[in-house]
Amino acid sequence: MKAAAIFAAAFSLSLAIGPVLALADGGGGGGGSGGANAGCQRGEVWDQRSGRCVKQGSSLPDKVIAQYAYALAKAERYDESLATLDLLRNPNTPEAFNYRGYATRKLGRLDEGIGYYLKSVAMAPRYAQAREYLGEAYVTKGDMTSAQAQLRAIKGICGTGCEQYQHLAEAIAHPAKL
């Protein structure tokens, strides 16, 4: 359910900022949503402006490419997500590091993922999502002290009611669910 909510948020954001993206039905990550993008091949995204499938990265803004990469990662298409992040003109943003950290962590490369999260947090200390994922990585690693430190940082950013705080608190309370 969380993946669907994040994809919906990414999709809504892309509606607001430019070309509409939706996952091409290229396999891996669940059923396609149908619609105008059903004919897009793997490595392509739907561009509403032109009304056709375009190659990932072809004149799309970095923000749109990064959101698409994140949607791929949430759909458990981690290698495709990393390949999409490689298309960014500026890969050194907090969001790009966070999304790269997420995909590498989910591929089992925990220390590499933590390194990306640390770069993200260094650039944007108040980026709650990066701190949530960093905390989850620490939980997976068994470093509960560091995970708790991230939870305290998130509390200072958005309080205990925000989803990042709640998700990390749940991961700390029930590490086997990660």
N, C-alpha and C positions, 0 to 999 in steps of 0.2 A: 504494500500500500504506500509506503514511504517513497519508493521509486516512482510510482505513478504520480504522486503529488509533486515531486521535484521535477519530473518531466513536464507536468502541466505548468508549473511555474516557469520553467525554461521556455516552453512554447509560448506562454503569454508574454514573456519578456521579448522574445523574438518578434512577436506581432507588433509590439510597441516600438521597436527600434529599427526595423528594417525587414529584410527578406524573411519570409515565414519558413521555418525549418520544421521538419518532422522526420523521424527516423525512417529511412528507406527500408522496405521490407526485404532486407538482404540476409536475413537469418540471424540467429543468435539472440536473445533478449526478448523473447515473447512475441506475441502476435502483432502484426501491423495494424495501424489504425485506419487503413484504407484511405479514402480521400484522394486528393490530387497528386500525392506523392507516391502512390502505389506502384508506378512504373519506374521510379528512380532506381538505378543500379547501386550496388555497394560502392562507396566512395563518392556518391553524389548526394546532394541535398536539394530540396524543392525551393526555388526562388519565386515568390509570389509576384514580384515586380515584373519578371520576364515571362512568368507563367510556364516555366519549364525546369527540368532538372539541370543543375550545374555542378561541375566538379567542386569538391570541397576546397575551399580556399580561393576559388576564382573570384576575385574582387569583392568577396564578402568581408565585412568588418571583423576585426579580431574578436570583438565581444561576441558576435554571433557564432563564430567558429568555436570559441571557448565554451559557450553554452551548449553547443551541439556535442562537443567532446564530453562534456559533463553528462549530458543525456545518454550518450553511448555508454559511459562508465556505469551509470545507474541502471542501465539495461544489461549489465554484466558483459559488455563488449569492450573489455579493457584494452586489448591490443589495438583495436580500431580507435579507441579514445586517444591513446598515446600517439598513434599515427596522425590523427586529426590535430592534436596539439602541436605536432611538428610543423604544421602548416602556418602557424601564427607568425606574423611579421615581427611582433614583439612578444617573445615567449617569457619575458622577465617581468611578469605582473603577479600580484598576489593571487589573483584568481587562477591564472595558468599554473602557478606552482602548487596551489591547493588541489586543482583537478588532477595534475600529474601525480601528486602525492597520493590521492585517492586511488587512482588506477594502479599505480605500482604497489601500493599496500594490498589491494585486493588481489593482485597477482602473486602475493606472497613475498614480495620484496620489501619487507617491513622497514628495515633501516634506511633504505633508499627513499621510501615514502616519508619517513620522519624527516629526513634531510630536506625534502621539498616543502613539507609543512613548516619547518623552521624558517626557511627562506620566505615563505608567505607571511608568517607572523612577524618576521623582522621588518618586512616592508609595510605591513599594515597591522600594527599591534591590536587594533580593535576589531579585527576580522573574526567574528565569533564562529563562523562555520569552519574556518581553518583550525581554530583552537579546539572545536569539537572533534574534528577528525584526528588532530594530533593527540588529543586525550584518548580517543578510541585506540589509536596505534599503541600508545603507552599501556593501555589496558591489555591489549593483545600480547604485548611484550612482557606483561606481568609487573610493570613499573607503576604501581598504584599511587605512589607519592607524586610522580610527575603528572599522572592523570588528574589527581585531586587539585594540583596547582593550576591546570588548565580549566578545571571546573570553577575554581575561585576567580580566575581571570574572566571567564564568561559571565559569571555573576556580576562582576564589576562593569561589564559592557552592556548587558541587557537584562539583568536581574534573573530571578529563578523561574519566571514564567515563560521565557522564550524557549523555542523548540530546541535550540542548540544546548542550552543548559539541561533541559529535560532529557534529551537523548543521551548526553554524556553521563548524567546522573544514573540513568537506567543501565548504561553499559558498565559503569563502575559497580552498581548493585548486583548485576547479573552478567558477569563477563562471558559466561558460556554461550550467551545469545548472540555474541558478535560473530 
